[in-house]
């Protein structure tokens, strides 16, 4: 999902794409290890940015 999103948001690829993929991977790993899984996932693209909100069951991310 994240890779497909980034192919559209940043078709040139590069280090920034690799960084976003690493962050998403870490968020998923931590959610599975420490919180029982992922219940919601979102990526938002802006001018030169990608936001990865990290909501928790205790409040907004």
PDB file with SEQRES, HELIX, SHEET and CRYST1 records, atoms N, CA, C and O in Angstrom:
SEQRES   1 A   61  UNK UNK UNK UNK UNK UNK UNK UNK UNK UNK UNK UNK UNK          
SEQRES   2 A   61  UNK UNK UNK UNK UNK UNK UNK UNK UNK UNK UNK UNK UNK          
SEQRES   3 A   61  UNK UNK UNK UNK UNK UNK UNK UNK UNK UNK UNK UNK UNK          
SEQRES   4 A   61  UNK UNK UNK UNK UNK UNK UNK UNK UNK UNK UNK UNK UNK          
SEQRES   5 A   61  UNK UNK UNK UNK UNK UNK UNK UNK UNK                          
HELIX    1 AA1 UNK A    2  UNK A    9  1                                   8    
HELIX    2 AA2 UNK A   15  UNK A   35  1                                  21    
SHEET    1 AA1 2 UNK A  44  UNK A  46  0                                        
SHEET    2 AA1 2 UNK A  49  UNK A  51 -1                                        
CRYST1    1.000    1.000    1.000  90.00  90.00  90.00 P 1           1          
ATOM      1  N   UNK A   1       0.818  -1.187   0.000  1.00  0.00           N  
ATOM      2  CA  UNK A   1       0.000   0.000   0.000  1.00  0.00           C  
ATOM      3  C   UNK A   1       0.867   1.258   0.000  1.00  0.00           C  
ATOM      4  O   UNK A   1       0.666   2.143  -0.831  1.00  0.00           O  
ATOM      5  N   UNK A   2       1.818   1.347   0.911  1.00  0.00           N  
ATOM      6  CA  UNK A   2       2.667   2.535   1.000  1.00  0.00           C  
ATOM      7  C   UNK A   2       3.511   2.695  -0.257  1.00  0.00           C  
ATOM      8  O   UNK A   2       3.673   3.806  -0.762  1.00  0.00           O  
ATOM      9  N   UNK A   3       4.042   1.602  -0.755  1.00  0.00           N  
ATOM     10  CA  UNK A   3       4.884   1.670  -1.955  1.00  0.00           C  
ATOM     11  C   UNK A   3       4.073   2.184  -3.149  1.00  0.00           C  
ATOM     12  O   UNK A   3       4.556   3.038  -3.892  1.00  0.00           O  
ATOM     13  N   UNK A   4       2.864   1.687  -3.344  1.00  0.00           N  
ATOM     14  CA  UNK A   4       2.005   2.143  -4.426  1.00  0.00           C  
ATOM     15  C   UNK A   4       1.655   3.614  -4.291  1.00  0.00           C  
ATOM     16  O   UNK A   4       1.662   4.351  -5.277  1.00  0.00           O  
ATOM     17  N   UNK A   5       1.352   4.040  -3.086  1.00  0.00           N  
ATOM     18  CA  UNK A   5       1.055   5.445  -2.819  1.00  0.00           C  
ATOM     19  C   UNK A   5       2.241   6.318  -3.195  1.00  0.00           C  
ATOM     20  O   UNK A   5       2.082   7.358  -3.833  1.00  0.00           O  
ATOM     21  N   UNK A   6       3.433   5.887  -2.795  1.00  0.00           N  
ATOM     22  CA  UNK A   6       4.625   6.678  -3.054  1.00  0.00           C  
ATOM     23  C   UNK A   6       5.000   6.700  -4.530  1.00  0.00           C  
ATOM     24  O   UNK A   6       5.585   7.676  -4.998  1.00  0.00           O  
ATOM     25  N   UNK A   7       4.675   5.649  -5.269  1.00  0.00           N  
ATOM     26  CA  UNK A   7       4.928   5.658  -6.713  1.00  0.00           C  
ATOM     27  C   UNK A   7       4.135   6.767  -7.392  1.00  0.00           C  
ATOM     28  O   UNK A   7       4.586   7.336  -8.386  1.00  0.00           O  
ATOM     29  N   UNK A   8       2.951   7.077  -6.858  1.00  0.00           N  
ATOM     30  CA  UNK A   8       2.132   8.160  -7.405  1.00  0.00           C  
ATOM     31  C   UNK A   8       2.589   9.505  -6.838  1.00  0.00           C  
ATOM     32  O   UNK A   8       2.728  10.477  -7.582  1.00  0.00           O  
ATOM     33  N   UNK A   9       2.825   9.566  -5.525  1.00  0.00           N  
ATOM     34  CA  UNK A   9       3.168  10.827  -4.869  1.00  0.00           C  
ATOM     35  C   UNK A   9       4.579  11.302  -5.214  1.00  0.00           C  
ATOM     36  O   UNK A   9       4.825  12.505  -5.293  1.00  0.00           O  
ATOM     37  N   UNK A  10       5.496  10.373  -5.419  1.00  0.00           N  
ATOM     38  CA  UNK A  10       6.894  10.710  -5.702  1.00  0.00           C  
ATOM     39  C   UNK A  10       7.463   9.737  -6.732  1.00  0.00           C  
ATOM     40  O   UNK A  10       8.287   8.887  -6.392  1.00  0.00           O  
ATOM     41  N   UNK A  11       7.026   9.855  -7.997  1.00  0.00           N  
ATOM     42  CA  UNK A  11       7.427   8.885  -9.010  1.00  0.00           C  
ATOM     43  C   UNK A  11       8.934   8.839  -9.276  1.00  0.00           C  
ATOM     44  O   UNK A  11       9.440   7.852  -9.810  1.00  0.00           O  
ATOM     45  N   UNK A  12       9.649   9.903  -8.907  1.00  0.00           N  
ATOM     46  CA  UNK A  12      11.096   9.908  -9.114  1.00  0.00           C  
ATOM     47  C   UNK A  12      11.843   9.053  -8.094  1.00  0.00           C  
ATOM     48  O   UNK A  12      13.029   8.771  -8.265  1.00  0.00           O  
ATOM     49  N   UNK A  13      11.148   8.642  -7.035  1.00  0.00           N  
ATOM     50  CA  UNK A  13      11.773   7.790  -6.014  1.00  0.00           C  
ATOM     51  C   UNK A  13      12.798   8.559  -5.213  1.00  0.00           C  
ATOM     52  O   UNK A  13      12.620   9.744  -4.931  1.00  0.00           O  
ATOM     53  N   UNK A  14      13.870   7.883  -4.848  1.00  0.00           N  
ATOM     54  CA  UNK A  14      14.954   8.544  -4.130  1.00  0.00           C  
ATOM     55  C   UNK A  14      14.979   8.224  -2.655  1.00  0.00           C  
ATOM     56  O   UNK A  14      14.222   7.388  -2.162  1.00  0.00           O  
ATOM     57  N   UNK A  15      15.870   8.911  -1.963  1.00  0.00           N  
ATOM     58  CA  UNK A  15      16.080   8.679  -0.532  1.00  0.00           C  
ATOM     59  C   UNK A  15      14.842   8.969   0.302  1.00  0.00           C  
ATOM     60  O   UNK A  15      14.577   8.275   1.283  1.00  0.00           O  
ATOM     61  N   UNK A  16      14.079   9.991  -0.082  1.00  0.00           N  
ATOM     62  CA  UNK A  16      12.887  10.335   0.696  1.00  0.00           C  
ATOM     63  C   UNK A  16      11.874   9.189   0.679  1.00  0.00           C  
ATOM     64  O   UNK A  16      11.251   8.890   1.698  1.00  0.00           O  
ATOM     65  N   UNK A  17      11.715   8.556  -0.472  1.00  0.00           N  
ATOM     66  CA  UNK A  17      10.791   7.417  -0.573  1.00  0.00           C  
ATOM     67  C   UNK A  17      11.272   6.282   0.312  1.00  0.00           C  
ATOM     68  O   UNK A  17      10.476   5.673   1.026  1.00  0.00           O  
ATOM     69  N   UNK A  18      12.563   5.991   0.274  1.00  0.00           N  
ATOM     70  CA  UNK A  18      13.125   4.937   1.122  1.00  0.00           C  
ATOM     71  C   UNK A  18      12.905   5.249   2.598  1.00  0.00           C  
ATOM     72  O   UNK A  18      12.612   4.350   3.387  1.00  0.00           O  
ATOM     73  N   UNK A  19      13.044   6.514   2.972  1.00  0.00           N  
ATOM     74  CA  UNK A  19      12.844   6.925   4.365  1.00  0.00           C  
ATOM     75  C   UNK A  19      11.393   6.738   4.794  1.00  0.00           C  
ATOM     76  O   UNK A  19      11.132   6.226   5.882  1.00  0.00           O  
ATOM     77  N   UNK A  20      10.453   7.145   3.955  1.00  0.00           N  
ATOM     78  CA  UNK A  20       9.036   6.968   4.288  1.00  0.00           C  
ATOM     79  C   UNK A  20       8.716   5.482   4.431  1.00  0.00           C  
ATOM     80  O   UNK A  20       8.015   5.096   5.367  1.00  0.00           O  
ATOM     81  N   UNK A  21       9.211   4.648   3.532  1.00  0.00           N  
ATOM     82  CA  UNK A  21       8.963   3.206   3.632  1.00  0.00           C  
ATOM     83  C   UNK A  21       9.533   2.628   4.923  1.00  0.00           C  
ATOM     84  O   UNK A  21       8.914   1.761   5.539  1.00  0.00           O  
ATOM     85  N   UNK A  22      10.708   3.100   5.338  1.00  0.00           N  
ATOM     86  CA  UNK A  22      11.302   2.630   6.590  1.00  0.00           C  
ATOM     87  C   UNK A  22      10.451   3.055   7.787  1.00  0.00           C  
ATOM     88  O   UNK A  22      10.224   2.259   8.698  1.00  0.00           O  
ATOM     89  N   UNK A  23       9.978   4.307   7.790  1.00  0.00           N  
ATOM     90  CA  UNK A  23       9.136   4.800   8.891  1.00  0.00           C  
ATOM     91  C   UNK A  23       7.839   4.000   8.977  1.00  0.00           C  
ATOM     92  O   UNK A  23       7.429   3.593  10.065  1.00  0.00           O  
ATOM     93  N   UNK A  24       7.190   3.774   7.830  1.00  0.00           N  
ATOM     94  CA  UNK A  24       5.947   2.999   7.809  1.00  0.00           C  
ATOM     95  C   UNK A  24       6.202   1.585   8.316  1.00  0.00           C  
ATOM     96  O   UNK A  24       5.409   1.056   9.095  1.00  0.00           O  
ATOM     97  N   UNK A  25       7.286   0.975   7.891  1.00  0.00           N  
ATOM     98  CA  UNK A  25       7.629  -0.373   8.343  1.00  0.00           C  
ATOM     99  C   UNK A  25       7.818  -0.413   9.859  1.00  0.00           C  
ATOM    100  O   UNK A  25       7.341  -1.334  10.522  1.00  0.00           O  
ATOM    101  N   UNK A  26       8.509   0.576  10.402  1.00  0.00           N  
ATOM    102  CA  UNK A  26       8.731   0.640  11.851  1.00  0.00           C  
ATOM    103  C   UNK A  26       7.415   0.841  12.599  1.00  0.00           C  
ATOM    104  O   UNK A  26       7.186   0.214  13.633  1.00  0.00           O  
ATOM    105  N   UNK A  27       6.545   1.720  12.076  1.00  0.00           N  
ATOM    106  CA  UNK A  27       5.252   1.931  12.729  1.00  0.00           C  
ATOM    107  C   UNK A  27       4.429   0.646  12.767  1.00  0.00           C  
ATOM    108  O   UNK A  27       3.828   0.314  13.789  1.00  0.00           O  
ATOM    109  N   UNK A  28       4.406  -0.073  11.648  1.00  0.00           N  
ATOM    110  CA  UNK A  28       3.659  -1.328  11.601  1.00  0.00           C  
ATOM    111  C   UNK A  28       4.263  -2.363  12.547  1.00  0.00           C  
ATOM    112  O   UNK A  28       3.541  -3.046  13.274  1.00  0.00           O  
ATOM    113  N   UNK A  29       5.573  -2.474  12.532  1.00  0.00           N  
ATOM    114  CA  UNK A  29       6.246  -3.436  13.412  1.00  0.00           C  
ATOM    115  C   UNK A  29       5.937  -3.142  14.869  1.00  0.00           C  
ATOM    116  O   UNK A  29       5.618  -4.053  15.633  1.00  0.00           O  
ATOM    117  N   UNK A  30       6.029  -1.878  15.263  1.00  0.00           N  
ATOM    118  CA  UNK A  30       5.749  -1.507  16.652  1.00  0.00           C  
ATOM    119  C   UNK A  30       4.283  -1.721  17.009  1.00  0.00           C  
ATOM    120  O   UNK A  30       3.968  -2.145  18.120  1.00  0.00           O  
ATOM    121  N   UNK A  31       3.389  -1.428  16.071  1.00  0.00           N  
ATOM    122  CA  UNK A  31       1.958  -1.634  16.331  1.00  0.00           C  
ATOM    123  C   UNK A  31       1.646  -3.105  16.552  1.00  0.00           C  
ATOM    124  O   UNK A  31       0.856  -3.450  17.431  1.00  0.00           O  
ATOM    125  N   UNK A  32       2.261  -3.969  15.761  1.00  0.00           N  
ATOM    126  CA  UNK A  32       2.023  -5.406  15.905  1.00  0.00           C  
ATOM    127  C   UNK A  32       2.641  -5.919  17.199  1.00  0.00           C  
ATOM    128  O   UNK A  32       2.017  -6.695  17.923  1.00  0.00           O  
ATOM    129  N   UNK A  33       3.866  -5.488  17.491  1.00  0.00           N  
ATOM    130  CA  UNK A  33       4.578  -5.966  18.686  1.00  0.00           C  
ATOM    131  C   UNK A  33       3.977  -5.474  19.990  1.00  0.00           C  
ATOM    132  O   UNK A  33       3.862  -6.226  20.958  1.00  0.00           O  
ATOM    133  N   UNK A  34       3.597  -4.214  20.008  1.00  0.00           N  
ATOM    134  CA  UNK A  34       3.245  -3.593  21.289  1.00  0.00           C  
ATOM    135  C   UNK A  34       1.771  -3.245  21.453  1.00  0.00           C  
ATOM    136  O   UNK A  34       1.330  -2.961  22.566  1.00  0.00           O  
ATOM    137  N   UNK A  35       1.000  -3.262  20.371  1.00  0.00           N  
ATOM    138  CA  UNK A  35      -0.396  -2.832  20.484  1.00  0.00           C  
ATOM    139  C   UNK A  35      -1.381  -3.817  19.867  1.00  0.00           C  
ATOM    140  O   UNK A  35      -2.574  -3.525  19.777  1.00  0.00           O  
ATOM    141  N   UNK A  36      -0.900  -4.967  19.447  1.00  0.00           N  
ATOM    142  CA  UNK A  36      -1.798  -5.982  18.923  1.00  0.00           C  
ATOM    143  C   UNK A  36      -2.194  -5.836  17.471  1.00  0.00           C  
ATOM    144  O   UNK A  36      -3.038  -6.592  16.989  1.00  0.00           O  
ATOM    145  N   UNK A  37      -1.610  -4.883  16.757  1.00  0.00           N  
ATOM    146  CA  UNK A  37      -1.898  -4.760  15.334  1.00  0.00           C  
ATOM    147  C   UNK A  37      -2.263  -3.357  14.909  1.00  0.00           C  
ATOM    148  O   UNK A  37      -2.282  -2.426  15.714  1.00  0.00           O  
ATOM    149  N   UNK A  38      -2.552  -3.223  13.633  1.00  0.00           N  
ATOM    150  CA  UNK A  38      -2.897  -1.936  13.038  1.00  0.00           C  
ATOM    151  C   UNK A  38      -4.392  -1.923  12.744  1.00  0.00           C  
ATOM    152  O   UNK A  38      -4.903  -2.820  12.075  1.00  0.00           O  
ATOM    153  N   UNK A  39      -5.087  -0.914  13.241  1.00  0.00           N  
ATOM    154  CA  UNK A  39      -6.527  -0.817  12.989  1.00  0.00           C  
ATOM    155  C   UNK A  39      -6.850   0.272  11.981  1.00  0.00           C  
ATOM    156  O   UNK A  39      -7.933   0.276  11.396  1.00  0.00           O  
ATOM    157  N   UNK A  40      -5.924   1.193  11.772  1.00  0.00           N  
ATOM    158  CA  UNK A  40      -6.130   2.275  10.825  1.00  0.00           C  
ATOM    159  C   UNK A  40      -4.781   2.727  10.302  1.00  0.00           C  
ATOM    160  O   UNK A  40      -3.803   2.793  11.047  1.00  0.00           O  
ATOM    161  N   UNK A  41      -4.737   3.039   9.010  1.00  0.00           N  
ATOM    162  CA  UNK A  41      -3.479   3.460   8.404  1.00  0.00           C  
ATOM    163  C   UNK A  41      -3.772   4.538   7.380  1.00  0.00           C  
ATOM    164  O   UNK A  41      -4.736   4.434   6.622  1.00  0.00           O  
ATOM    165  N   UNK A  42      -2.943   5.577   7.354  1.00  0.00           N  
ATOM    166  CA  UNK A  42      -3.201   6.692   6.459  1.00  0.00           C  
ATOM    167  C   UNK A  42      -1.882   7.326   6.023  1.00  0.00           C  
ATOM    168  O   UNK A  42      -0.963   7.483   6.828  1.00  0.00           O  
ATOM    169  N   UNK A  43      -1.796   7.686   4.754  1.00  0.00           N  
ATOM    170  CA  UNK A  43      -0.687   8.477   4.222  1.00  0.00           C  
ATOM    171  C   UNK A  43      -1.290   9.708   3.564  1.00  0.00           C  
ATOM    172  O   UNK A  43      -2.307   9.615   2.877  1.00  0.00           O  
ATOM    173  N   UNK A  44      -0.665  10.856   3.775  1.00  0.00           N  
ATOM    174  CA  UNK A  44      -1.141  12.092   3.155  1.00  0.00           C  
ATOM    175  C   UNK A  44       0.022  12.745   2.430  1.00  0.00           C  
ATOM    176  O   UNK A  44       1.093  12.926   3.008  1.00  0.00           O  
ATOM    177  N   UNK A  45      -0.182  13.102   1.161  1.00  0.00           N  
ATOM    178  CA  UNK A  45       0.853  13.776   0.379  1.00  0.00           C  
ATOM    179  C   UNK A  45       0.547  15.260   0.307  1.00  0.00           C  
ATOM    180  O   UNK A  45      -0.598  15.666   0.113  1.00  0.00           O  
ATOM    181  N   UNK A  46       1.578  16.051   0.465  1.00  0.00           N  
ATOM    182  CA  UNK A  46       1.475  17.499   0.301  1.00  0.00           C  
ATOM    183  C   UNK A  46       2.614  17.953  -0.584  1.00  0.00           C  
ATOM    184  O   UNK A  46       3.367  17.126  -1.098  1.00  0.00           O  
ATOM    185  N   UNK A  47       2.750  19.229  -0.764  1.00  0.00           N  
ATOM    186  CA  UNK A  47       3.828  19.777  -1.585  1.00  0.00           C  
ATOM    187  C   UNK A  47       5.185  19.459  -0.944  1.00  0.00           C  
ATOM    188  O   UNK A  47       5.606  20.120   0.005  1.00  0.00           O  
ATOM    189  N   UNK A  48       5.846  18.453  -1.471  1.00  0.00           N  
ATOM    190  CA  UNK A  48       7.164  18.071  -0.956  1.00  0.00           C  
ATOM    191  C   UNK A  48       7.141  17.332   0.362  1.00  0.00           C  
ATOM    192  O   UNK A  48       8.190  17.167   0.983  1.00  0.00           O  
ATOM    193  N   UNK A  49       5.972  16.877   0.816  1.00  0.00           N  
ATOM    194  CA  UNK A  49       5.882  16.181   2.099  1.00  0.00           C  
ATOM    195  C   UNK A  49       4.991  14.950   2.004  1.00  0.00           C  
ATOM    196  O   UNK A  49       4.117  14.852   1.144  1.00  0.00           O  
ATOM    197  N   UNK A  50       5.238  14.028   2.905  1.00  0.00           N  
ATOM    198  CA  UNK A  50       4.335  12.899   3.132  1.00  0.00           C  
ATOM    199  C   UNK A  50       4.137  12.812   4.633  1.00  0.00           C  
ATOM    200  O   UNK A  50       5.105  12.759   5.391  1.00  0.00           O  
ATOM    201  N   UNK A  51       2.887  12.797   5.063  1.00  0.00           N  
ATOM    202  CA  UNK A  51       2.558  12.701   6.477  1.00  0.00           C  
ATOM    203  C   UNK A  51       2.022  11.305   6.756  1.00  0.00           C  
ATOM    204  O   UNK A  51       1.192  10.784   6.012  1.00  0.00           O  
ATOM    205  N   UNK A  52       2.509  10.707   7.842  1.00  0.00           N  
ATOM    206  CA  UNK A  52       2.061   9.378   8.259  1.00  0.00           C  
ATOM    207  C   UNK A  52       1.487   9.516   9.665  1.00  0.00           C  
ATOM    208  O   UNK A  52       2.206   9.327  10.646  1.00  0.00           O  
ATOM    209  N   UNK A  53       0.185   9.847   9.775  1.00  0.00           N  
ATOM    210  CA  UNK A  53      -0.418   9.947  11.105  1.00  0.00           C  
ATOM    211  C   UNK A  53      -0.346   8.597  11.826  1.00  0.00           C  
ATOM    212  O   UNK A  53      -0.537   7.544  11.217  1.00  0.00           O  
ATOM    213  N   UNK A  54      -0.075   8.646  13.093  1.00  0.00           N  
ATOM    214  CA  UNK A  54       0.039   7.415  13.879  1.00  0.00           C  
ATOM    215  C   UNK A  54      -0.955   7.449  15.031  1.00  0.00           C  
ATOM    216  O   UNK A  54      -0.579   7.732  16.168  1.00  0.00           O  
ATOM    217  N   UNK A  55      -2.223   7.161  14.743  1.00  0.00           N  
ATOM    218  CA  UNK A  55      -3.221   7.179  15.814  1.00  0.00           C  
ATOM    219  C   UNK A  55      -3.011   6.038  16.805  1.00  0.00           C  
ATOM    220  O   UNK A  55      -2.441   5.000  16.469  1.00  0.00           O  
ATOM    221  N   UNK A  56      -3.469   6.244  17.994  1.00  0.00           N  
ATOM    222  CA  UNK A  56      -3.419   5.173  18.986  1.00  0.00           C  
ATOM    223  C   UNK A  56      -4.822   4.964  19.536  1.00  0.00           C  
ATOM    224  O   UNK A  56      -5.724   5.766  19.294  1.00  0.00           O  
ATOM    225  N   UNK A  57      -4.988   3.904  20.260  1.00  0.00           N  
ATOM    226  CA  UNK A  57      -6.310   3.660  20.836  1.00  0.00           C  
ATOM    227  C   UNK A  57      -6.603   4.633  21.971  1.00  0.00           C  
ATOM    228  O   UNK A  57      -7.725   4.683  22.473  1.00  0.00           O  
ATOM    229  N   UNK A  58      -5.593   5.409  22.377  1.00  0.00           N  
ATOM    230  CA  UNK A  58      -5.749   6.351  23.475  1.00  0.00           C  
ATOM    231  C   UNK A  58      -6.045   7.765  22.998  1.00  0.00           C  
ATOM    232  O   UNK A  58      -6.302   8.647  23.818  1.00  0.00           O  
ATOM    233  N   UNK A  59      -6.015   8.001  21.686  1.00  0.00           N  
ATOM    234  CA  UNK A  59      -6.293   9.337  21.166  1.00  0.00           C  
ATOM    235  C   UNK A  59      -5.749   9.486  19.760  1.00  0.00           C  
ATOM    236  O   UNK A  59      -5.187   8.544  19.202  1.00  0.00           O  
ATOM    237  N   UNK A  60      -5.916  10.669  19.188  1.00  0.00           N  
ATOM    238  CA  UNK A  60      -5.449  10.902  17.816  1.00  0.00           C  
ATOM    239  C   UNK A  60      -3.931  10.816  17.714  1.00  0.00           C  
ATOM    240  O   UNK A  60      -3.205  11.028  18.685  1.00  0.00           O  
ATOM    241  N   UNK A  61      -3.474  10.496  16.493  1.00  0.00           N  
ATOM    242  CA  UNK A  61      -2.039  10.370  16.267  1.00  0.00           C  
ATOM    243  C   UNK A  61      -1.376  11.652  15.936  1.00  0.00           C  
ATOM    244  O   UNK A  61      -0.164  11.683  15.721  1.00  0.00           O  
TER     245      UNK A  61                                                      
END                                                                             
